[in-house]
Amino acid sequence: MRRLPLVLLLLAVLAVGGRYIYGIANRPDDKTQIRQALAEAIKASKEGRSGSVIDLLSEHFKVNGEQPGFGQVAKLIKESHPDIVVDDTDPVVSGDSAQITSSVKVTGTFFGGGQQSFSFKDVQLYFKKESAMDWLIFPTTKWRLSDVSMPENEMPSGSE
């Protein structure tokens, strides 16, 4: 009678461990991981799911050298549902960092107004590979957006 719980526990450990090993063995390359993370964050942003977007952001995320608070970012996403189009999503990977340079268009209902669109050229998205956890117990790495830089003359003034 005492064997049944032990057998069930062993099966559960084997199933979780097997899934983890399978995930490591079939992990996509860095470029694919970055593109997938960016695509998921863009989709979540449009749907107003701020948690999925914030999960992509590095702890020290900056926009043109300024560090917005995660609460500020979450509020903007929940209220504006920004639709973001990144024209070129092909990252240049160098070790534990990567960069995408692209034109970007952002459309949403910002600042309580109507639908607005902003277009930016030569936006630089910087990514870093950071430590993370899978299933709360397995150490892994994730690509996170650490910095966004755009030419100062293209910063939005609140309307377009």
C-alpha positions in Angstrom: 0.0 0.0 0.0 2.9 2.4 0.7 4.5 1.6 -2.7 1.7 3.3 -4.7 2.5 6.9 -3.6 6.2 6.2 -4.2 5.6 4.8 -7.6 3.3 7.8 -8.5 5.9 10.2 -7.2 8.7 8.5 -9.2 6.5 8.6 -12.4 5.8 12.3 -11.8 9.5 13.1 -11.4 10.4 11.1 -14.5 7.7 12.8 -16.5 8.8 16.3 -15.5 12.5 15.5 -15.9 11.9 13.9 -19.2 10.0 17.0 -20.4 12.8 19.3 -19.3 15.4 17.2 -21.0 13.3 17.1 -24.2 12.9 20.9 -24.0 16.7 21.4 -23.7 17.4 19.0 -26.5 15.0 20.6 -28.9 15.6 24.3 -28.0 15.7 26.6 -31.1 18.7 28.7 -31.9 19.2 32.1 -30.4 17.8 34.1 -33.4 14.7 32.0 -33.4 14.2 32.4 -29.6 14.5 36.2 -30.0 12.1 36.4 -32.9 9.6 34.2 -31.0 9.9 36.2 -27.8 9.4 39.5 -29.8 6.4 38.1 -31.7 4.7 36.9 -28.4 5.3 40.3 -26.7 3.9 42.2 -29.7 0.8 39.9 -29.7 0.4 40.3 -26.0 0.8 44.1 -26.3 -2.0 44.3 -28.9 -4.2 42.2 -26.6 -3.4 44.3 -23.5 -1.7 41.5 -21.7 1.0 43.4 -19.9 2.4 40.5 -17.9 3.6 38.7 -21.1 5.2 41.9 -22.3 7.0 42.6 -19.0 8.3 39.0 -19.0 10.3 39.9 -22.1 11.8 43.1 -20.5 15.1 43.0 -18.7 15.1 44.1 -15.0 17.1 47.2 -16.1 15.1 47.9 -19.3 15.7 51.4 -20.7 14.2 53.6 -23.5 16.8 56.1 -24.8 18.6 55.9 -21.5 15.5 56.4 -19.3 14.3 53.5 -17.2 10.5 53.4 -17.1 8.9 51.6 -14.2 7.2 48.2 -14.9 4.0 49.7 -13.5 4.1 52.5 -16.0 4.7 50.1 -18.9 1.9 47.8 -17.7 -0.6 50.6 -17.4 0.3 51.9 -20.9 -0.2 48.4 -22.4 -3.5 47.7 -20.6 -5.0 51.1 -21.5 -3.6 51.5 -25.0 -3.4 48.0 -26.5 -0.5 49.2 -28.8 -0.2 47.4 -32.1 3.6 47.3 -32.9 5.0 46.5 -36.3 8.8 45.8 -36.4 9.7 45.7 -40.1 13.0 43.7 -39.7 13.0 41.1 -36.9 16.3 39.5 -37.9 18.7 39.9 -34.9 22.4 40.1 -35.0 23.6 37.9 -32.2 27.0 38.3 -30.5 27.5 36.0 -27.6 24.9 36.8 -24.9 23.7 40.0 -26.6 21.8 40.7 -29.7 20.5 43.7 -31.7 17.8 44.4 -34.1 17.8 47.7 -36.1 14.5 48.4 -37.9 11.7 50.8 -38.7 8.9 50.5 -36.1 5.3 51.6 -36.3 3.2 51.9 -33.1 -0.6 52.4 -33.2 -2.9 52.7 -30.2 -5.2 54.8 -28.1 -2.6 56.8 -26.2 -3.2 59.4 -23.4 -7.0 58.8 -23.5 -7.3 60.2 -27.0 -8.4 58.5 -30.2 -6.3 56.1 -32.3 -2.8 57.4 -33.0 0.1 56.1 -35.0 3.8 56.8 -34.6 6.5 55.7 -37.1 10.2 55.5 -36.2 13.2 54.8 -38.4 16.4 53.2 -37.3 15.1 51.9 -33.9 17.6 49.8 -32.2 16.3 46.9 -30.0 19.0 45.4 -27.7 18.6 42.0 -26.2 20.5 40.2 -23.5 20.5 36.5 -22.6 19.6 36.3 -18.9 19.2 33.7 -16.3 15.6 32.5 -15.8 13.6 29.5 -14.4 11.4 27.0 -16.2 8.5 25.5 -14.3 9.8 27.4 -11.2 12.6 24.8 -10.6 14.7 24.4 -13.7 17.4 26.9 -14.4 17.5 28.2 -18.0 18.2 31.3 -20.0 15.9 33.7 -21.7 16.4 36.5 -24.2 15.1 39.8 -22.8 14.8 43.2 -24.2 17.3 45.4 -22.3 17.3 48.7 -24.3 15.4 50.5 -27.0 17.1 53.5 -28.7 15.7 55.7 -31.4 16.8 59.0 -32.8 15.9 61.9 -30.5 14.3 63.8 -33.4 11.8 61.0 -33.8 10.5 60.9 -30.2 6.7 61.4 -30.2 5.4 64.6 -28.8 2.1 63.2 -27.8 0.2 63.4 -31.1 0.7 63.0 -34.8 
